[in-house]
Amino acid sequence: MQRKIIHIDCDCYYAALEMRDFPHLRGRPIAVGGQSSRSVLSTCNYEARAFGLHSAMPARRAQALCPEVIIQPHRFDVYRAASEQMMAIFSRYADLVEPLSLDEAYLDVSESRWFGGSATLLAEHIRAEILAEVGITVSAGVAPNKFLAKVSSDWNKPNGIFVVPPHRVDDFVSQLPVKKIWGVGKKFNERLNQMGIKTCGDLQQWPMPKLVQFFGKSGAWLYQRARGIDERVVGRTGTRKSQSIEHTFATDLAGEDQCLNQLPLLYAGLMKRIQEKTSPPLKSVFVKVRFSDFSTTTMERPWAMEAQSYQRLLRAACAKKPQAVRLLGLGVRFNEAGSEAQLSLWGSDAAPRNDSAADQPQCWV
């Protein structure tokens, strides 16, 4: 059976919920982020993006580019509640749902009988339900696999849908810029471009042994993605690798003592995040310190997740550079499934599957 995958991605999620709850913000450039001029933006709406604003941009830079931008504080309880509403909607129509974050997910609807088996009509229906029940718009991509579905969901943003049916995969992929392949970042894209590889069509001219020779294990998935091949299944296939919390201070912390004074609040925040989720065994704890010159150091050790561990790491990090500190972060890393070495976190050192769906005709319209 030909797989049918839908990728749903919210349009400027945090900002969309702010506009939903505060109608006076609609039509105005807004962003969501910390309230200090030293913070960075989590996201911004399309009116703000017209001024060049984007996620991870320093708030001070955003205000310089767009003096009228309104920066809303985070309301994570609201964002989580809206996400739960959307996940409930997805579960009505798909047996297999894979959330990627609060605002996006894959749905495998290969065996769905909704709308005569049309994945496209189902995607449109889900988009309409989210608008009606959650009050925000989402974009969707429909394709035979996860890679193409995710690329497609970005094609007609905002509030759009794009479909890549099986018979159009070859034509669609051949024209696709290689930077659209997940895992091809800015530097990797520049390297490929320097080799004359700008589109997946260019990449298709390279045999797999040559790609592996140049790019190691990345060569194999480049070969596959360039041909629109992606056999990954929809569903949770791994565990969380880390959890962290960090804060940028409005005024630089003068030294080690001031940094240590900030630890209890950060530590309490990290504990709350850990306790809200089921966590795999602990591998290590770490402290991240960003100094006033924007240089960053991270200290990590296989210690228990105790306040004393973070105090020791922070002292070691501060000793590396006698400079004021603008950001502090605490975190943990978890062991991957099957790993032998395990530490204690706290101690010392959906709908039933329809089996008759296979009898239904394949429909992409």
C-alpha positions as CSV (number, residue, x, y, z in Angstrom):
1,M,0.0,0.0,0.0
2,Q,1.2,3.5,-0.9
3,R,1.8,5.5,2.3
4,K,-0.1,8.8,2.8
5,I,1.6,11.1,5.3
6,I,0.3,14.5,6.4
7,H,2.5,17.0,8.1
8,I,0.7,19.7,10.1
9,D,2.7,22.9,11.0
10,C,1.2,25.8,12.9
11,D,1.7,29.3,11.5
12,C,3.8,31.4,13.9
13,Y,2.4,29.4,16.8
14,Y,3.1,31.4,19.9
15,A,2.3,34.7,18.1
16,A,-0.9,33.2,16.6
17,L,-2.2,32.4,20.1
18,E,-1.3,35.8,21.4
19,M,-3.3,37.4,18.5
20,R,-6.2,34.9,19.2
21,D,-6.4,36.0,22.9
22,F,-5.6,39.7,22.4
23,P,-7.5,40.9,19.3
24,H,-6.0,44.4,19.5
25,L,-2.7,42.8,18.4
26,R,-4.0,41.5,15.1
27,G,-2.6,43.2,12.1
28,R,0.3,44.7,14.1
29,P,3.9,43.4,14.1
30,I,4.3,41.3,17.3
31,A,6.8,38.8,18.6
32,V,7.0,36.5,21.6
33,G,10.1,36.4,23.8
34,G,11.7,37.6,27.0
35,Q,10.9,41.0,28.3
36,S,14.5,42.2,28.6
37,S,16.1,44.0,25.6
38,R,18.9,41.3,25.9
39,S,16.5,38.4,25.3
40,V,15.9,36.7,22.0
41,L,12.6,36.2,20.1
42,S,10.9,32.8,20.1
43,T,8.8,33.6,17.2
44,C,7.0,36.5,15.4
45,N,4.0,37.0,13.2
46,Y,4.1,37.7,9.5
47,E,3.7,41.4,9.9
48,A,6.9,41.5,11.9
49,R,8.7,39.2,9.5
50,A,8.1,41.8,6.8
51,F,10.6,43.9,8.7
52,G,13.2,41.2,8.7
53,L,12.4,39.8,12.2
54,H,12.8,36.1,12.9
55,S,13.1,33.6,15.7
56,A,16.3,33.7,17.8
57,M,16.9,37.4,16.9
58,P,18.0,39.5,19.8
59,A,15.1,41.7,21.0
60,R,17.3,44.8,20.8
61,R,18.0,44.1,17.1
62,A,14.3,43.4,16.5
63,Q,13.3,46.7,18.1
64,A,15.9,48.5,15.9
65,L,14.5,47.0,12.7
66,C,10.9,47.5,13.7
67,P,10.4,50.1,16.5
68,E,6.7,49.4,16.6
69,V,7.0,45.7,17.3
70,I,5.2,44.5,20.4
71,I,7.0,41.7,22.3
72,Q,4.6,39.6,24.3
73,P,5.8,37.5,27.2
74,H,5.7,33.7,27.0
75,R,2.6,31.9,28.2
76,F,3.6,28.3,28.1
77,D,0.5,27.0,29.8
78,V,-1.6,28.4,27.0
79,Y,0.7,27.0,24.3
80,R,0.7,23.6,25.9
81,A,-3.1,23.6,26.2
82,A,-3.6,24.5,22.6
83,S,-1.2,21.8,21.5
84,E,-3.2,19.2,23.5
85,Q,-6.3,20.3,21.7
86,M,-4.6,19.8,18.3
87,M,-3.2,16.4,19.2
88,A,-6.7,15.3,20.3
89,I,-8.0,16.4,16.8
90,F,-5.2,14.5,15.1
91,S,-6.1,11.3,17.1
92,R,-9.7,11.4,15.7
93,Y,-8.5,10.8,12.2
94,A,-5.1,9.0,12.4
95,D,-4.0,5.9,14.2
96,L,-0.4,6.9,14.0
97,V,0.5,10.5,15.2
98,E,4.1,11.7,15.8
99,P,4.3,15.1,17.5
100,L,7.6,16.9,16.7
101,S,6.9,19.8,19.0
102,L,4.0,21.7,20.5
103,D,3.0,23.0,17.1
104,E,3.7,20.3,14.5
105,A,3.1,16.6,13.9
106,Y,3.1,13.9,11.4
107,L,0.0,11.8,10.7
108,D,0.0,8.5,8.9
109,V,-3.4,8.3,7.2
110,S,-2.6,5.5,4.8
111,E,-5.5,3.3,6.0
112,S,-7.9,6.1,6.6
113,R,-11.4,5.8,5.1
114,W,-12.3,9.4,5.8
115,F,-13.4,11.3,2.7
116,G,-13.1,8.2,0.6
117,G,-9.5,7.7,1.5
118,S,-8.5,11.2,0.3
119,A,-5.5,12.4,2.3
120,T,-5.9,15.9,0.8
121,L,-9.5,16.3,1.8
122,L,-8.7,15.0,5.2
123,A,-5.9,17.4,5.7
124,E,-8.2,20.3,4.7
125,H,-10.8,19.0,7.1
126,I,-8.3,18.9,10.0
127,R,-7.1,22.4,9.2
128,A,-10.7,23.6,9.4
129,E,-11.3,21.9,12.7
130,I,-8.2,23.4,14.2
131,L,-9.3,26.8,13.1
132,A,-12.8,26.3,14.6
133,E,-11.7,24.7,17.8
134,V,-8.3,26.2,18.6
135,G,-8.7,29.5,16.8
136,I,-5.4,29.5,14.8
137,T,-4.4,28.6,11.3
138,V,-2.1,25.7,10.3
139,S,-0.4,24.7,7.1
140,A,-0.3,21.1,5.8
141,G,1.8,19.0,3.5
142,V,0.6,15.8,2.0
143,A,3.0,13.3,0.5
144,P,4.0,9.6,0.4
145,N,6.7,10.0,3.1
146,K,7.8,12.2,6.0
147,F,10.5,14.1,4.2
148,L,8.3,15.2,1.4
149,A,5.3,16.0,3.7
150,K,7.4,18.2,5.9
151,V,8.9,20.1,2.9
152,S,5.4,20.5,1.5
153,S,3.9,22.0,4.6
154,D,6.2,24.9,4.2
155,W,5.4,25.4,0.6
156,N,2.2,27.5,0.8
157,K,2.6,29.1,4.3
158,P,0.7,30.6,5.9
159,N,-2.6,28.9,6.1
160,G,-2.0,26.8,3.0
161,I,-1.7,23.2,1.8
162,F,0.6,21.6,-0.7
163,V,0.3,18.0,-2.1
164,V,2.9,15.8,-3.7
165,P,1.1,12.7,-5.0
166,P,3.3,9.7,-5.9
167,H,3.3,10.4,-9.6
168,R,4.8,13.9,-9.1
169,V,7.5,12.9,-6.7
170,D,10.3,12.7,-9.3
171,D,9.5,16.1,-10.9
172,F,9.0,17.8,-7.5
173,V,12.3,16.5,-6.0
174,S,14.5,17.1,-9.0
175,Q,13.8,20.9,-8.7
176,L,14.1,21.0,-4.9
177,P,17.0,23.0,-3.6
178,V,19.3,20.8,-1.5
179,K,19.0,23.3,1.4
180,K,15.4,22.0,1.8
181,I,16.7,18.6,2.9
182,W,16.5,18.3,6.6
183,G,20.0,18.2,8.0
184,V,21.5,20.4,5.3
185,G,22.3,23.5,7.2
186,K,23.9,26.7,6.0
187,K,27.5,25.5,6.0
188,F,26.6,22.2,4.5
189,N,24.6,23.9,1.8
190,E,27.5,26.2,1.0
191,R,29.8,23.2,0.7
192,L,27.4,21.4,-1.7
193,N,26.9,24.6,-3.8
194,Q,30.7,24.9,-4.1
195,M,30.7,21.4,-5.6
196,G,28.1,22.5,-8.1
197,I,25.2,20.8,-6.2
198,K,22.3,23.2,-5.8
199,T,19.3,21.1,-6.4
200,C,18.3,17.5,-5.7
201,G,18.5,17.0,-9.4
202,D,22.2,17.9,-9.3
203,L,22.7,15.5,-6.4
204,Q,21.1,12.7,-8.3
205,Q,24.1,12.8,-10.7
206,W,26.3,11.5,-7.9
207,P,26.5,7.8,-7.2
208,M,26.1,6.7,-3.6
209,P,29.8,5.5,-3.2
210,K,31.0,8.9,-4.2
211,L,28.7,10.6,-1.8
212,V,29.8,8.3,1.0
213,Q,33.4,9.0,0.1
214,F,32.9,12.8,0.4
215,F,30.3,12.9,3.2
216,G,30.7,9.7,5.2
217,K,27.4,8.3,6.6
218,S,25.6,11.5,5.5
219,G,26.2,10.4,1.9
220,A,23.6,7.6,2.2
221,W,20.7,9.7,3.3
222,L,21.6,12.4,0.8
223,Y,21.4,9.9,-1.9
224,Q,18.0,8.8,-0.7
225,R,16.5,12.2,0.0
226,A,17.6,13.5,-3.4
227,R,15.4,10.8,-4.9
228,G,12.5,11.5,-2.6
229,I,13.1,8.3,-0.6
230,D,12.3,8.2,3.1
231,E,11.3,4.9,4.7
232,R,11.0,6.3,8.3
233,V,7.7,5.3,9.9
234,V,5.4,7.7,11.7
235,G,5.5,7.2,15.5
236,R,7.8,7.8,18.4
237,T,11.1,6.2,17.5
238,G,13.4,7.6,20.2
239,T,13.7,9.1,23.6
240,R,14.6,12.6,24.7
241,K,18.3,13.2,24.7
242,S,18.4,16.2,27.0
243,Q,16.4,18.7,29.1
244,S,17.6,22.2,30.0
245,I,16.6,25.6,31.2
246,E,18.4,28.9,30.7
247,H,18.0,32.6,31.3
248,T,19.5,35.8,29.9
249,F,19.9,38.5,32.5
250,A,18.9,42.1,32.0
251,T,22.1,43.2,33.7
252,D,25.4,41.2,33.6
253,L,26.2,39.1,36.6
254,A,29.4,40.5,38.1
255,G,31.1,37.3,39.1
256,E,30.9,33.8,40.6
257,D,28.9,34.8,43.7
258,Q,26.2,36.5,41.8
259,C,26.0,33.5,39.4
260,L,25.6,31.2,42.4
261,N,22.8,33.3,43.8
262,Q,20.8,32.6,40.6
263,L,21.2,28.9,40.8
264,P,18.3,28.0,43.1
265,L,15.7,29.5,40.8
266,L,17.1,27.9,37.7
267,Y,17.5,24.6,39.5
268,A,13.8,24.7,40.6
269,G,12.7,25.4,37.1
270,L,14.7,22.5,35.7
271,M,13.3,20.2,38.4
272,K,9.8,21.2,37.4
273,R,10.5,20.4,33.7
274,I,12.0,17.0,34.5
275,Q,9.2,16.0,36.9
276,E,6.5,16.9,34.3
277,K,7.8,14.2,31.9
278,T,8.9,10.6,32.0
279,S,12.6,10.7,31.8
280,P,15.1,8.0,30.7
281,P,18.2,7.3,32.9
282,L,20.6,10.1,33.5
283,K,23.9,10.3,31.7
284,S,25.3,13.6,32.8
285,V,24.6,17.1,34.1
286,F,25.8,20.4,32.6
287,V,26.1,24.1,33.1
288,K,26.1,26.6,30.2
289,V,27.7,30.1,30.7
290,R,27.6,32.9,28.2
291,F,29.9,35.8,29.0
292,S,29.5,39.5,28.3
293,D,31.6,39.1,25.1
294,F,29.1,36.4,23.9
295,S,31.7,33.6,24.2
296,T,30.1,30.5,25.7
297,T,31.4,27.6,27.7
298,T,29.7,24.4,28.8
299,M,30.9,22.2,31.7
300,E,29.5,18.7,31.8
301,R,30.1,15.7,34.2
302,P,28.5,12.3,34.9
303,W,27.2,13.4,38.3
304,A,23.8,13.2,40.0
305,M,21.2,15.9,39.3
306,E,21.7,17.7,42.7
307,A,22.2,21.4,43.5
308,Q,25.8,20.7,44.6
309,S,26.7,19.2,41.2
310,Y,25.6,22.4,39.5
311,Q,27.4,24.6,42.0
312,R,30.7,22.7,41.3
313,L,30.2,23.0,37.5
314,L,29.4,26.7,37.7
315,R,32.4,27.5,39.8
316,A,34.6,25.6,37.3
317,A,33.0,27.5,34.4
318,C,33.4,30.9,36.0
319,A,37.0,30.2,36.8
320,K,37.8,29.6,33.0
321,K,37.1,33.3,32.2
322,P,37.1,36.2,34.7
323,Q,34.3,38.1,32.9
324,A,30.8,39.2,33.6
325,V,28.0,36.7,32.7
326,R,24.9,37.4,30.6
327,L,23.3,34.0,30.4
328,L,23.2,30.9,32.6
329,G,21.8,27.5,31.7
330,L,21.4,24.2,33.6
331,G,20.6,20.9,32.0
332,V,20.8,17.1,31.9
333,R,21.6,14.6,29.2
334,F,20.0,11.2,29.1
335,N,21.3,7.8,28.2
336,E,20.1,6.4,24.9
337,A,18.0,3.2,24.9
338,G,20.2,0.2,25.4
339,S,23.1,2.1,27.0
340,E,24.7,0.1,29.8
341,A,25.8,3.0,32.0
342,Q,22.9,4.4,33.9
343,L,22.7,7.0,36.7
344,S,19.8,7.8,38.9
345,L,18.3,11.2,38.4
346,W,18.0,11.8,42.1
347,G,20.5,9.3,43.8
348,S,24.1,9.7,44.4
349,D,26.6,9.0,42.0
350,A,-6.1,6.4,20.0
351,A,-8.6,5.0,17.8
352,P,-8.7,1.2,16.8
353,R,-7.1,0.4,13.5
354,N,-9.5,-0.5,10.6
355,D,-8.2,-3.7,9.1
356,S,-10.6,-3.4,6.1
357,A,-8.9,-0.2,5.0
358,A,-6.5,-2.1,2.8
359,D,-9.5,-2.9,0.6
360,Q,-10.1,0.7,-0.2
361,P,-8.8,2.4,-3.3
362,Q,-5.9,4.7,-3.1
363,C,-7.0,8.3,-3.4
364,W,-4.9,11.5,-3.4
365,V,-7.4,13.9,-4.8
